[in-house]
């Protein structure tokens, strides 16, 4: 829901960075891989109770993620590029609750609930509850790690609701 708004707001300020990356012949796929690498580093940080470092790495991953789309459109999207980006995004999103479960094993049930919600959201291919909302939830959990369970249950429920609505729309369109 917030992803299109964020993309519009960031399009003009990030255009010079995208121009520079294009002039330097940095392929969009490199940014996709850097975003995933930053997400993995965030997982490791969160798993070791370095929540604010994890948040900083998630911000970096988000910046790479926001830049790879315009760059891919300028290059002409590579076959499989969008699929590869989505695949890595889903794995990265699933890794963050896992990292919180490693850091706080007593909250593993909340992490599993959130993971299940993220899987349902991904399976429904639902964009109404997008990356921006997931990022905000992870940021809140990094800033307030003691609130992780609350954040996880709320976001998990929102993922299930969003996926259910998407499923209802698709089923209603069937003959």
Backbone as JSON Lines, residues from 0, in Angstrom:
{"i":0,"aa":"X","n":[0.82,-1.18,0.0],"ca":[0.0,0.0,0.0],"c":[0.88,1.26,0.0]}
{"i":1,"aa":"X","n":[1.95,1.27,0.8],"ca":[2.82,2.44,0.86],"c":[3.94,2.41,-0.18]}
{"i":2,"aa":"X","n":[4.2,1.25,-0.78],"ca":[5.31,1.14,-1.73],"c":[5.21,2.12,-2.91]}
{"i":3,"aa":"X","n":[4.05,2.22,-3.61],"ca":[3.97,3.17,-4.72],"c":[4.19,4.62,-4.28]}
{"i":4,"aa":"X","n":[3.64,4.97,-3.12],"ca":[3.81,6.33,-2.6],"c":[5.29,6.61,-2.32]}
{"i":5,"aa":"X","n":[5.95,5.68,-1.69],"ca":[7.37,5.85,-1.38],"c":[8.2,5.96,-2.65]}
{"i":6,"aa":"X","n":[7.9,5.12,-3.64],"ca":[8.63,5.17,-4.91],"c":[8.47,6.54,-5.57]}
{"i":7,"aa":"X","n":[7.25,7.07,-5.56],"ca":[7.02,8.4,-6.16],"c":[7.8,9.48,-5.41]}
{"i":8,"aa":"X","n":[7.8,9.4,-4.07],"ca":[8.48,10.42,-3.27],"c":[10.0,10.35,-3.43]}
{"i":9,"aa":"X","n":[10.53,9.16,-3.68],"ca":[11.98,8.99,-3.78],"c":[12.5,9.08,-5.21]}
{"i":10,"aa":"X","n":[11.6,9.08,-6.19],"ca":[12.03,9.05,-7.6],"c":[12.94,10.23,-7.94]}
{"i":11,"aa":"X","n":[12.57,11.43,-7.58],"ca":[13.36,12.61,-7.93],"c":[14.66,12.68,-7.13]}
{"i":12,"aa":"X","n":[14.61,12.51,-5.79],"ca":[15.88,12.58,-5.05],"c":[16.89,11.48,-5.42]}
{"i":13,"aa":"X","n":[16.4,10.3,-5.83],"ca":[17.31,9.2,-6.14],"c":[17.73,9.16,-7.61]}
{"i":14,"aa":"X","n":[17.12,10.01,-8.45],"ca":[17.46,10.0,-9.87],"c":[18.95,10.26,-10.12]}
{"i":15,"aa":"X","n":[19.58,11.23,-9.43],"ca":[21.02,11.42,-9.67],"c":[21.86,10.19,-9.31]}
{"i":16,"aa":"X","n":[21.48,9.49,-8.25],"ca":[22.22,8.27,-7.88],"c":[22.04,7.21,-8.95]}
{"i":17,"aa":"X","n":[20.82,7.07,-9.48],"ca":[20.57,6.09,-10.54],"c":[21.35,6.48,-11.8]}
{"i":18,"aa":"X","n":[21.43,7.79,-12.1],"ca":[22.22,8.26,-13.26],"c":[23.69,7.88,-13.09]}
{"i":19,"aa":"X","n":[24.22,8.14,-11.9],"ca":[25.63,7.84,-11.63],"c":[25.89,6.34,-11.75]}
{"i":20,"aa":"X","n":[25.02,5.53,-11.19],"ca":[25.18,4.08,-11.27],"c":[25.13,3.6,-12.72]}
{"i":21,"aa":"X","n":[24.26,4.21,-13.51],"ca":[24.16,3.83,-14.91],"c":[25.42,4.24,-15.67]}
{"i":22,"aa":"X","n":[25.93,5.45,-15.4],"ca":[27.17,5.89,-16.05],"c":[28.35,5.0,-15.67]}
{"i":23,"aa":"X","n":[28.35,4.52,-14.44],"ca":[29.43,3.63,-13.96],"c":[29.2,2.19,-14.4]}
{"i":24,"aa":"X","n":[28.12,1.97,-15.14],"ca":[27.76,0.65,-15.67],"c":[27.57,-0.39,-14.57]}
{"i":25,"aa":"X","n":[26.98,0.05,-13.46],"ca":[26.63,-0.88,-12.38],"c":[25.3,-1.54,-12.77]}
{"i":26,"aa":"X","n":[25.28,-2.85,-12.92],"ca":[24.02,-3.51,-13.31],"c":[23.04,-3.56,-12.13]}
{"i":27,"aa":"X","n":[21.78,-3.51,-12.46],"ca":[20.74,-3.56,-11.43],"c":[20.85,-4.82,-10.59]}
{"i":28,"aa":"X","n":[21.24,-5.91,-11.21],"ca":[21.36,-7.18,-10.47],"c":[22.4,-7.06,-9.36]}
{"i":29,"aa":"X","n":[23.42,-6.23,-9.55],"ca":[24.42,-6.03,-8.5],"c":[23.79,-5.37,-7.29]}
{"i":30,"aa":"X","n":[22.89,-4.42,-7.52],"ca":[22.21,-3.77,-6.41],"c":[21.27,-4.75,-5.69]}
{"i":31,"aa":"X","n":[20.64,-5.62,-6.46],"ca":[19.78,-6.65,-5.87],"c":[20.6,-7.55,-4.94]}
{"i":32,"aa":"X","n":[21.77,-7.95,-5.41],"ca":[22.63,-8.81,-4.6],"c":[23.16,-8.06,-3.38]}
{"i":33,"aa":"X","n":[23.52,-6.78,-3.55],"ca":[23.97,-5.97,-2.42],"c":[22.86,-5.81,-1.38]}
{"i":34,"aa":"X","n":[21.63,-5.63,-1.85],"ca":[20.5,-5.51,-0.92],"c":[20.35,-6.79,-0.11]}
{"i":35,"aa":"X","n":[20.48,-7.92,-0.77],"ca":[20.37,-9.19,-0.07],"c":[21.53,-9.37,0.92]}
{"i":36,"aa":"X","n":[22.74,-9.01,0.5],"ca":[23.9,-9.13,1.38],"c":[23.74,-8.25,2.62]}
{"i":37,"aa":"X","n":[23.23,-7.04,2.43],"ca":[22.98,-6.15,3.57],"c":[21.91,-6.74,4.49]}
{"i":38,"aa":"X","n":[20.91,-7.39,3.91],"ca":[19.87,-8.05,4.71],"c":[20.45,-9.2,5.52]}
{"i":39,"aa":"X","n":[21.34,-9.97,4.91],"ca":[21.98,-11.08,5.64],"c":[22.83,-10.53,6.78]}
{"i":40,"aa":"X","n":[23.56,-9.45,6.51],"ca":[24.35,-8.82,7.58],"c":[23.44,-8.3,8.69]}
{"i":41,"aa":"X","n":[22.26,-7.79,8.32],"ca":[21.29,-7.34,9.32],"c":[20.81,-8.52,10.17]}
{"i":42,"aa":"X","n":[20.57,-9.66,9.51],"ca":[20.15,-10.85,10.25],"c":[21.2,-11.24,11.29]}
{"i":43,"aa":"X","n":[22.46,-11.24,10.87],"ca":[23.54,-11.59,11.79],"c":[23.62,-10.61,12.95]}
{"i":44,"aa":"X","n":[23.47,-9.33,12.65],"ca":[23.51,-8.31,13.7],"c":[22.37,-8.48,14.68]}
{"i":45,"aa":"X","n":[21.18,-8.66,14.17],"ca":[20.01,-8.83,15.04],"c":[20.16,-10.09,15.88]}
{"i":46,"aa":"X","n":[20.63,-11.16,15.26],"ca":[20.83,-12.41,15.98],"c":[21.83,-12.29,17.12]}
{"i":47,"aa":"X","n":[22.71,-11.3,17.03],"ca":[23.71,-11.05,18.07],"c":[23.34,-9.84,18.93]}
{"i":48,"aa":"X","n":[22.07,-9.5,18.97],"ca":[21.55,-8.42,19.83],"c":[22.06,-7.03,19.44]}
{"i":49,"aa":"X","n":[22.52,-6.87,18.25],"ca":[22.97,-5.55,17.76],"c":[21.86,-4.99,16.88]}
{"i":50,"aa":"X","n":[20.77,-4.64,17.54],"ca":[19.54,-4.27,16.85],"c":[19.67,-2.99,16.02]}
{"i":51,"aa":"X","n":[20.33,-1.97,16.55],"ca":[20.45,-0.72,15.81],"c":[21.37,-0.87,14.6]}
{"i":52,"aa":"X","n":[22.43,-1.66,14.74],"ca":[23.27,-1.97,13.58],"c":[22.43,-2.72,12.54]}
{"i":53,"aa":"X","n":[21.62,-3.67,13.02],"ca":[20.73,-4.39,12.11],"c":[19.78,-3.45,11.38]}
{"i":54,"aa":"X","n":[19.24,-2.48,12.11],"ca":[18.35,-1.5,11.49],"c":[19.1,-0.7,10.42]}
{"i":55,"aa":"X","n":[20.31,-0.26,10.74],"ca":[21.1,0.48,9.75],"c":[21.35,-0.34,8.49]}
{"i":56,"aa":"X","n":[21.62,-1.61,8.67],"ca":[21.84,-2.49,7.52],"c":[20.54,-2.72,6.74]}
{"i":57,"aa":"X","n":[19.42,-2.77,7.45],"ca":[18.13,-2.88,6.75],"c":[17.83,-1.62,5.94]}
{"i":58,"aa":"X","n":[18.2,-0.47,6.47],"ca":[18.04,0.79,5.72],"c":[18.9,0.74,4.46]}
{"i":59,"aa":"X","n":[20.14,0.29,4.6],"ca":[21.04,0.16,3.45],"c":[20.46,-0.81,2.42]}
{"i":60,"aa":"X","n":[19.94,-1.94,2.89],"ca":[19.31,-2.91,1.98],"c":[18.13,-2.28,1.26]}
{"i":61,"aa":"X","n":[17.34,-1.5,2.0],"ca":[16.19,-0.83,1.39],"c":[16.61,0.18,0.33]}
{"i":62,"aa":"X","n":[17.7,0.89,0.6],"ca":[18.2,1.87,-0.38],"c":[18.63,1.16,-1.67]}
{"i":63,"aa":"X","n":[19.38,0.07,-1.53],"ca":[19.76,-0.7,-2.72],"c":[18.53,-1.23,-3.44]}
{"i":64,"aa":"X","n":[17.54,-1.68,-2.68],"ca":[16.31,-2.22,-3.26],"c":[15.54,-1.15,-4.03]}
{"i":65,"aa":"X","n":[15.49,0.06,-3.47],"ca":[14.78,1.14,-4.14],"c":[15.51,1.56,-5.41]}
{"i":66,"aa":"X","n":[16.84,1.51,-5.41],"ca":[17.61,1.92,-6.58],"c":[17.63,0.88,-7.69]}
{"i":67,"aa":"X","n":[17.48,-0.4,-7.35],"ca":[17.62,-1.41,-8.4],"c":[16.47,-1.37,-9.41]}
{"i":68,"aa":"X","n":[15.27,-0.99,-8.98],"ca":[14.13,-0.94,-9.91],"c":[14.31,0.07,-11.02]}
{"i":69,"aa":"X","n":[14.55,1.35,-10.7],"ca":[14.75,2.34,-11.77],"c":[15.94,1.99,-12.67]}
{"i":70,"aa":"X","n":[16.99,1.46,-12.07],"ca":[18.15,1.09,-12.87],"c":[17.8,-0.05,-13.83]}
{"i":71,"aa":"X","n":[17.03,-1.02,-13.36],"ca":[16.61,-2.14,-14.22],"c":[15.73,-1.64,-15.36]}
{"i":72,"aa":"X","n":[14.86,-0.69,-15.07],"ca":[14.0,-0.15,-16.14],"c":[14.83,0.6,-17.17]}
{"i":73,"aa":"X","n":[15.87,1.28,-16.74],"ca":[16.75,2.0,-17.67],"c":[17.55,1.03,-18.53]}
{"i":74,"aa":"X","n":[17.99,-0.06,-17.93],"ca":[18.78,-1.07,-18.65],"c":[17.93,-1.89,-19.59]}
{"i":75,"aa":"X","n":[16.66,-1.98,-19.3],"ca":[15.8,-2.94,-19.97],"c":[15.87,-4.19,-19.12]}
{"i":76,"aa":"X","n":[14.76,-4.54,-18.53],"ca":[14.76,-5.61,-17.53],"c":[15.28,-6.92,-18.1]}
{"i":77,"aa":"X","n":[16.19,-7.52,-17.37],"ca":[16.78,-8.79,-17.76],"c":[15.78,-9.92,-17.52]}
{"i":78,"aa":"X","n":[15.81,-10.95,-18.37],"ca":[14.92,-12.09,-18.14],"c":[15.21,-12.7,-16.76]}
{"i":79,"aa":"X","n":[14.18,-12.88,-16.0],"ca":[14.34,-13.47,-14.68],"c":[14.78,-12.5,-13.6]}
{"i":80,"aa":"X","n":[15.11,-11.28,-13.95],"ca":[15.59,-10.3,-12.98],"c":[14.56,-9.98,-11.91]}
{"i":81,"aa":"X","n":[13.32,-9.76,-12.32],"ca":[12.27,-9.44,-11.35],"c":[11.99,-10.65,-10.45]}
{"i":82,"aa":"X","n":[12.03,-11.85,-11.03],"ca":[11.81,-13.05,-10.23],"c":[12.93,-13.22,-9.21]}
{"i":83,"aa":"X","n":[14.17,-13.02,-9.65],"ca":[15.34,-13.14,-8.77],"c":[15.23,-12.14,-7.62]}
{"i":84,"aa":"X","n":[14.84,-10.91,-7.93],"ca":[14.7,-9.86,-6.91],"c":[13.63,-10.24,-5.91]}
{"i":85,"aa":"X","n":[12.49,-10.74,-6.39],"ca":[11.41,-11.13,-5.49],"c":[11.83,-12.32,-4.63]}
{"i":86,"aa":"X","n":[12.5,-13.27,-5.22],"ca":[12.97,-14.44,-4.48],"c":[13.87,-14.01,-3.32]}
{"i":87,"aa":"X","n":[14.87,-13.18,-3.61],"ca":[15.79,-12.73,-2.57],"c":[15.07,-11.87,-1.52]}
{"i":88,"aa":"X","n":[14.1,-11.09,-1.95],"ca":[13.34,-10.27,-1.0],"c":[12.54,-11.12,-0.02]}
{"i":89,"aa":"X","n":[11.94,-12.18,-0.53],"ca":[11.15,-13.07,0.33],"c":[12.06,-13.79,1.33]}
{"i":90,"aa":"X","n":[13.2,-14.27,0.85],"ca":[14.15,-14.95,1.74],"c":[14.66,-13.98,2.8]}
{"i":91,"aa":"X","n":[14.99,-12.76,2.38],"ca":[15.48,-11.75,3.34],"c":[14.41,-11.41,4.37]}
{"i":92,"aa":"X","n":[13.17,-11.24,3.92],"ca":[12.09,-10.91,4.85],"c":[11.87,-12.04,5.85]}
{"i":93,"aa":"X","n":[12.0,-13.28,5.4],"ca":[11.83,-14.42,6.31],"c":[13.0,-14.53,7.28]}
{"i":94,"aa":"X","n":[14.16,-14.08,6.86],"ca":[15.34,-14.18,7.7],"c":[15.33,-13.26,8.91]}
{"i":95,"aa":"X","n":[14.64,-12.15,8.82],"ca":[14.64,-11.2,9.94],"c":[13.89,-11.78,11.15]}
{"i":96,"aa":"X","n":[12.68,-12.32,11.0],"ca":[12.06,-12.97,12.17],"c":[12.91,-14.12,12.71]}
{"i":97,"aa":"X","n":[13.56,-14.85,11.83],"ca":[14.44,-15.92,12.26],"c":[15.57,-15.36,13.14]}
{"i":98,"aa":"X","n":[16.13,-14.22,12.72],"ca":[17.2,-13.59,13.5],"c":[16.7,-13.16,14.88]}
{"i":99,"aa":"X","n":[15.48,-12.63,14.95],"ca":[14.92,-12.26,16.25],"c":[14.7,-13.51,17.11]}
{"i":100,"aa":"X","n":[14.32,-14.62,16.5],"ca":[14.14,-15.86,17.25],"c":[15.48,-16.35,17.79]}
{"i":101,"aa":"X","n":[16.54,-16.18,17.02],"ca":[17.87,-16.55,17.51],"c":[18.3,-15.66,18.67]}
{"i":102,"aa":"X","n":[18.0,-14.37,18.56],"ca":[18.4,-13.42,19.6],"c":[17.58,-13.61,20.87]}
{"i":103,"aa":"X","n":[16.3,-13.95,20.7],"ca":[15.39,-14.07,21.84],"c":[14.59,-15.37,21.68]}
{"i":104,"aa":"X","n":[15.18,-16.49,22.01],"ca":[14.5,-17.78,21.8],"c":[13.13,-17.88,22.45]}
{"i":105,"aa":"X","n":[12.9,-17.13,23.52],"ca":[11.59,-17.19,24.16],"c":[10.5,-16.53,23.29]}
{"i":106,"aa":"X","n":[10.9,-15.87,22.24],"ca":[9.94,-15.24,21.33],"c":[9.87,-15.96,19.98]}
{"i":107,"aa":"X","n":[10.35,-17.18,19.95],"ca":[10.38,-17.94,18.7],"c":[8.98,-18.22,18.16]}
{"i":108,"aa":"X","n":[8.01,-18.42,19.04],"ca":[6.64,-18.67,18.57],"c":[6.11,-17.45,17.81]}
{"i":109,"aa":"X","n":[6.36,-16.27,18.32],"ca":[5.93,-15.05,17.62],"c":[6.65,-14.94,16.27]}
{"i":110,"aa":"X","n":[7.93,-15.28,16.25],"ca":[8.69,-15.24,14.99],"c":[8.12,-16.23,13.98]}
{"i":111,"aa":"X","n":[7.75,-17.42,14.44],"ca":[7.17,-18.43,13.54],"c":[5.81,-17.98,13.0]}
{"i":112,"aa":"X","n":[5.02,-17.34,13.86],"ca":[3.72,-16.83,13.42],"c":[3.94,-15.78,12.32]}
{"i":113,"aa":"X","n":[4.9,-14.88,12.56],"ca":[5.19,-13.87,11.55],"c":[5.7,-14.51,10.26]}
{"i":114,"aa":"X","n":[6.56,-15.48,10.38],"ca":[7.06,-16.19,9.18],"c":[5.91,-16.81,8.4]}
{"i":115,"aa":"X","n":[4.99,-17.43,9.1],"ca":[3.84,-18.05,8.43],"c":[3.0,-16.98,7.72]}
{"i":116,"aa":"X","n":[2.8,-15.84,8.37],"ca":[2.08,-14.74,7.74],"c":[2.79,-14.23,6.5]}
{"i":117,"aa":"X","n":[4.11,-14.11,6.58],"ca":[4.88,-13.65,5.42],"c":[4.8,-14.65,4.27]}
{"i":118,"aa":"X","n":[4.78,-15.94,4.6],"ca":[4.64,-16.97,3.57],"c":[3.27,-16.85,2.9]}
{"i":119,"aa":"X","n":[2.22,-16.67,3.7],"ca":[0.87,-16.52,3.14],"c":[0.8,-15.29,2.24]}
{"i":120,"aa":"X","n":[1.39,-14.2,2.69],"ca":[1.41,-12.96,1.9],"c":[2.14,-13.19,0.58]}
{"i":121,"aa":"X","n":[3.28,-13.86,0.65],"ca":[4.06,-14.12,-0.55],"c":[3.32,-15.07,-1.49]}
{"i":122,"aa":"X","n":[2.7,-16.11,-0.94],"ca":[1.97,-17.08,-1.76],"c":[0.78,-16.42,-2.45]}
{"i":123,"aa":"X","n":[0.17,-15.46,-1.77],"ca":[-0.97,-14.76,-2.37],"c":[-0.51,-13.71,-3.37]}
{"i":124,"aa":"X","n":[0.82,-13.51,-3.45],"ca":[1.38,-12.5,-4.34],"c":[0.71,-11.16,-4.09]}
{"i":125,"aa":"X","n":[0.58,-10.83,-2.82],"ca":[-0.18,-9.64,-2.42],"c":[0.74,-8.45,-2.25]}
{"i":126,"aa":"X","n":[0.4,-7.36,-2.91],"ca":[1.21,-6.16,-2.81],"c":[0.57,-5.09,-1.94]}
{"i":127,"aa":"X","n":[-0.63,-5.34,-1.43],"ca":[-1.28,-4.32,-0.59],"c":[-0.53,-4.13,0.72]}
{"i":128,"aa":"X","n":[0.05,-5.18,1.23],"ca":[0.85,-5.09,2.44],"c":[2.28,-5.32,1.98]}
{"i":129,"aa":"X","n":[2.94,-4.22,1.56],"ca":[4.19,-4.34,0.85],"c":[5.45,-4.24,1.68]}
{"i":130,"aa":"X","n":[6.55,-4.07,0.95],"ca":[7.87,-4.02,1.57],"c":[8.0,-2.87,2.56]}
{"i":131,"aa":"X","n":[7.38,-1.75,2.26],"ca":[7.5,-0.6,3.15],"c":[6.9,-0.9,4.51]}
{"i":132,"aa":"X","n":[5.73,-1.49,4.53],"ca":[5.08,-1.83,5.79],"c":[5.9,-2.86,6.57]}
{"i":133,"aa":"X","n":[6.45,-3.83,5.85],"ca":[7.29,-4.85,6.5],"c":[8.55,-4.18,7.06]}
{"i":134,"aa":"X","n":[9.14,-3.27,6.3],"ca":[10.33,-2.56,6.79],"c":[10.01,-1.78,8.06]}
{"i":135,"aa":"X","n":[8.89,-1.07,8.08],"ca":[8.51,-0.3,9.27],"c":[8.37,-1.22,10.48]}
{"i":136,"aa":"X","n":[7.75,-2.37,10.27],"ca":[7.59,-3.33,11.37],"c":[8.95,-3.82,11.88]}
{"i":137,"aa":"X","n":[9.85,-4.16,10.96],"ca":[11.18,-4.61,11.37],"c":[11.95,-3.49,12.05]}
{"i":138,"aa":"X","n":[11.79,-2.26,11.56],"ca":[12.46,-1.12,12.19],"c":[11.97,-0.94,13.63]}
{"i":139,"aa":"X","n":[10.65,-1.02,13.82],"ca":[10.11,-0.91,15.18],"c":[10.67,-2.01,16.08]}
{"i":140,"aa":"X","n":[10.76,-3.22,15.54],"ca":[11.29,-4.34,16.33],"c":[12.77,-4.12,16.66]}
{"i":141,"aa":"X","n":[13.51,-3.49,15.77],"ca":[14.93,-3.21,16.05],"c":[15.07,-2.1,17.09]}
{"i":142,"aa":"X","n":[14.22,-1.1,17.01],"ca":[14.28,0.02,17.95],"c":[13.77,-0.4,19.33]}
{"i":143,"aa":"X","n":[12.72,-1.22,19.32],"ca":[12.11,-1.69,20.57],"c":[12.1,-3.22,20.57]}
{"i":144,"aa":"X","n":[13.27,-3.87,20.74],"ca":[13.32,-5.33,20.63],"c":[12.43,-6.07,21.63]}
{"i":145,"aa":"X","n":[12.14,-5.43,22.76],"ca":[11.25,-6.09,23.72],"c":[9.81,-6.15,23.21]}
{"i":146,"aa":"X","n":[9.5,-5.38,22.19],"ca":[8.16,-5.38,21.6],"c":[8.05,-6.33,20.43]}
{"i":147,"aa":"X","n":[9.1,-7.09,20.16],"ca":[9.11,-7.94,18.97],"c":[7.87,-8.82,18.87]}
{"i":148,"aa":"X","n":[7.48,-9.46,19.95],"ca":[6.33,-10.37,19.89],"c":[5.06,-9.64,19.46]}
{"i":149,"aa":"X","n":[4.84,-8.46,20.02],"ca":[3.65,-7.69,19.64],"c":[3.7,-7.33,18.17]}
{"i":150,"aa":"X","n":[4.84,-6.81,17.73],"ca":[5.0,-6.45,16.31],"c":[4.78,-7.68,15.44]}
{"i":151,"aa":"X","n":[5.37,-8.81,15.82],"ca":[5.27,-10.02,15.02],"c":[3.82,-10.5,14.89]}
{"i":152,"aa":"X","n":[3.08,-10.51,16.0],"ca":[1.69,-10.97,15.93],"c":[0.82,-10.0,15.13]}
{"i":153,"aa":"X","n":[1.01,-8.71,15.31],"ca":[0.21,-7.73,14.55],"c":[0.51,-7.84,13.06]}
{"i":154,"aa":"X","n":[1.78,-7.86,12.71],"ca":[2.14,-7.95,11.29],"c":[1.72,-9.3,10.7]}
{"i":155,"aa":"X","n":[1.88,-10.37,11.46],"ca":[1.43,-11.68,10.98],"c":[-0.06,-11.68,10.68]}
{"i":156,"aa":"X","n":[-0.85,-11.11,11.58],"ca":[-2.3,-11.02,11.35],"c":[-2.6,-10.18,10.11]}
{"i":157,"aa":"X","n":[-1.91,-9.04,9.97],"ca":[-2.13,-8.19,8.79],"c":[-1.76,-8.93,7.5]}
{"i":158,"aa":"X","n":[-0.71,-9.72,7.54],"ca":[-0.32,-10.52,6.37],"c":[-1.41,-11.53,6.03]}
{"i":159,"aa":"X","n":[-1.94,-12.22,7.05],"ca":[-3.01,-13.19,6.81],"c":[-4.26,-12.52,6.26]}
{"i":160,"aa":"X","n":[-4.64,-11.39,6.81],"ca":[-5.82,-10.66,6.34],"c":[-5.62,-10.22,4.9]}
{"i":161,"aa":"X","n":[-4.46,-9.64,4.62],"ca":[-4.16,-9.17,3.28],"c":[-4.17,-10.32,2.27]}
{"i":162,"aa":"X","n":[-3.55,-11.43,2.64],"ca":[-3.54,-12.6,1.75],"c":[-4.95,-13.15,1.55]}
{"i":163,"aa":"X","n":[-5.74,-13.18,2.62],"ca":[-7.12,-13.66,2.52],"c":[-7.96,-12.78,1.61]}
{"i":164,"aa":"X","n":[-7.78,-11.47,1.72],"ca":[-8.51,-10.55,0.83],"c":[-8.11,-10.76,-0.62]}
{"i":165,"aa":"X","n":[-6.82,-10.94,-0.85],"ca":[-6.35,-11.18,-2.22],"c":[-6.93,-12.48,-2.76]}
{"i":166,"aa":"X","n":[-6.95,-13.51,-1.94],"ca":[-7.51,-14.79,-2.35],"c":[-9.0,-14.65,-2.66]}
{"i":167,"aa":"X","n":[-9.72,-13.9,-1.84],"ca":[-11.16,-13.69,-2.06],"c":[-11.39,-12.98,-3.39]}
{"i":168,"aa":"X","n":[-10.57,-11.98,-3.68],"ca":[-10.72,-11.25,-4.96],"c":[-10.48,-12.18,-6.13]}
{"i":169,"aa":"X","n":[-9.41,-12.96,-6.05],"ca":[-9.09,-13.89,-7.14],"c":[-10.19,-14.92,-7.32]}
{"i":170,"aa":"X","n":[-10.69,-15.48,-6.23],"ca":[-11.74,-16.49,-6.32],"c":[-13.05,-15.9,-6.84]}
{"i":171,"aa":"X","n":[-13.32,-14.65,-6.51],"ca":[-14.55,-14.01,-6.99],"c":[-14.48,-13.75,-8.49]}
{"i":172,"aa":"X","n":[-13.29,-13.67,-9.05],"ca":[-13.12,-13.4,-10.48],"c":[-13.24,-14.67,-11.33]}
{"i":173,"aa":"X","n":[-13.21,-15.82,-10.68],"ca":[-13.3,-17.09,-11.41],"c":[-14.73,-17.28,-11.92]}
{"i":174,"aa":"X","n":[-14.86,-17.88,-13.1],"ca":[-16.21,-18.12,-13.64],"c":[-16.99,-19.15,-12.86]}
